[in-house]
């Protein structure tokens, strides 16, 4: 009897389904991904401001497209921690075209954000 149980143990132990998405479950992926939207927002803001963004600190899909918060170096100072930074809120439509932007915050690079 022990010999008959051995093959069953091997089959059970060799399951490859662990950690995978169930076969019938759809994969949700926006038509244009977040990385593409981040690059697009940064490129278009660069054209408008004449300054390259430091980073994209927030990104979220909206009903009309995407919204991103982009960090930009506005005034370079020495030491670097005293340089003036700004956060811009950028709105993009579903095709990735920038439709609006506004500066929402100015701060020194070394400043710790005490909000939330």
DRENDREN-824291 format. One record per residue (C-alpha): residue number from 1; residue in one letter; x, y, z. Coordinates in Angstrom, 2 decimals. Last residue first. Layout:
nr  rest  u  v  w
NUM  a  X  Y  Z
...
% end
This chain:
nr  rest  u  v  w
116  x  0.30  63.86  6.93
115  x  1.89  67.21  6.03
114  x  5.26  67.69  7.74
113  x  7.26  67.45  4.49
112  x  10.91  67.67  5.50
111  x  12.77  70.58  3.94
110  x  16.22  69.90  2.46
109  x  15.14  70.69  -1.10
108  x  13.65  74.02  -0.07
107  x  9.92  74.42  -0.69
106  x  7.37  75.65  -3.20
105  x  3.89  74.09  -3.54
104  x  0.88  73.71  -5.85
103  x  2.28  74.98  -9.14
102  x  -0.41  74.44  -11.75
101  x  -0.83  72.34  -14.86
100  x  -3.52  71.72  -17.45
99  x  -4.31  69.79  -20.66
98  x  -1.09  67.82  -21.13
97  x  -1.63  65.26  -23.88
96  x  -1.34  61.64  -22.77
95  x  -4.04  60.21  -25.05
94  x  -6.36  59.73  -22.06
93  x  -6.02  63.43  -21.12
92  x  -3.21  64.69  -18.93
91  x  -3.41  66.85  -15.81
90  x  -0.22  68.08  -14.13
89  x  0.05  69.23  -10.51
88  x  3.40  70.98  -10.12
87  x  5.54  70.69  -7.00
86  x  8.32  73.23  -6.65
85  x  11.91  73.11  -5.44
84  x  14.19  75.89  -4.20
83  x  17.80  74.88  -3.53
82  x  18.82  75.10  0.15
81  x  19.76  71.41  0.43
80  x  22.09  71.81  -2.56
79  x  24.50  73.99  -0.60
78  x  24.75  76.05  -2.68
77  x  21.66  77.10  -4.61
76  x  19.69  76.04  -7.68
75  x  16.35  77.77  -8.16
74  x  13.28  76.08  -9.64
73  x  14.18  72.39  -9.35
72  x  10.96  70.61  -10.36
71  x  8.88  67.93  -8.60
70  x  5.94  66.57  -10.62
69  x  2.57  65.65  -9.16
68  x  0.57  63.65  -11.70
67  x  -3.06  63.40  -12.83
66  x  -4.21  61.00  -15.53
65  x  -6.99  60.60  -18.11
64  x  -10.55  61.96  -18.00
63  x  -12.02  59.66  -15.35
62  x  -8.78  59.91  -13.39
61  x  -5.70  57.69  -13.15
60  x  -3.18  58.51  -10.45
59  x  0.44  59.58  -10.27
58  x  2.45  61.05  -7.43
57  x  6.07  62.07  -6.79
56  x  7.25  62.39  -10.39
55  x  10.90  63.36  -10.21
54  x  13.52  66.06  -10.75
53  x  11.68  67.72  -13.61
52  x  13.68  69.35  -16.43
51  x  13.37  73.12  -16.66
50  x  12.16  75.20  -19.64
49  x  8.77  75.48  -17.97
48  x  6.46  74.55  -20.84
47  x  8.72  72.10  -22.70
46  x  9.85  70.48  -19.44
45  x  6.20  70.05  -18.43
44  x  5.62  68.11  -21.65
43  x  8.56  65.77  -21.07
42  x  7.73  65.13  -17.39
41  x  4.06  64.34  -18.10
40  x  4.99  62.02  -20.97
39  x  7.59  60.14  -18.91
38  x  5.14  59.61  -16.04
37  x  2.35  58.57  -18.44
36  x  4.60  55.95  -20.08
35  x  5.59  54.55  -16.68
34  x  1.93  54.45  -15.61
33  x  0.80  52.39  -18.56
32  x  -1.19  53.41  -21.61
31  x  -4.12  51.13  -22.40
30  x  -4.63  50.50  -18.69
29  x  -3.97  46.95  -17.46
28  x  -6.44  44.73  -15.66
27  x  -5.60  41.02  -16.13
26  x  -8.74  38.95  -16.45
25  x  -9.32  36.01  -14.05
24  x  -10.24  32.74  -15.83
23  x  -6.84  31.03  -15.47
22  x  -6.29  31.99  -11.81
21  x  -3.28  34.33  -11.44
20  x  -0.18  32.45  -10.37
19  x  1.46  32.11  -6.96
18  x  1.17  28.33  -6.75
17  x  -0.18  26.77  -9.95
16  x  2.94  24.69  -10.59
15  x  1.85  21.65  -8.59
14  x  4.71  19.17  -8.15
13  x  3.98  18.20  -4.52
12  x  0.53  16.80  -5.26
11  x  1.75  14.67  -8.15
10  x  4.64  13.32  -6.11
9  x  2.41  12.41  -3.16
8  x  0.04  10.49  -5.42
7  x  2.95  8.50  -6.86
6  x  3.98  7.40  -3.32
5  x  0.56  6.20  -2.14
4  x  0.64  2.99  -4.20
3  x  4.07  2.05  -2.81
2  x  2.80  2.44  0.77
1  x  0.00  0.00  0.00
% end
